[in-house]
Amino acid sequence: MASIINNSSLGKIGDLLFVRQTPALNAETHKGIVTRFSEWRQRRKAEIELSRLTDRELADIGLTRQQIPGVINRVHR
């Protein structure tokens, strides 16, 4: 259940606390954040796909399970 706080009951402090606020981050103007998030999703997807391979399949491509995070980070730089 949401509580409603009346500005007038808090006086000047309420006026300071409840001024119209703008979003701290606007995705349209902060494309770097959107880009980093997209890159993280790509890295995560690749890591999941490699983790689903069997140890034999990983060995065929010259990897061990312990190497997966390092390989993902090197490839996606």
Buried (B, 14 or more C-beta within 10 A) or exposed (E): EEEEEEBEEEEEEBEEEEEEEEEEEEEEEEEEEEEEEEEEEEBEEBBEEBEEBEEEEBEEEEBEEEEBEEBBEEEEE
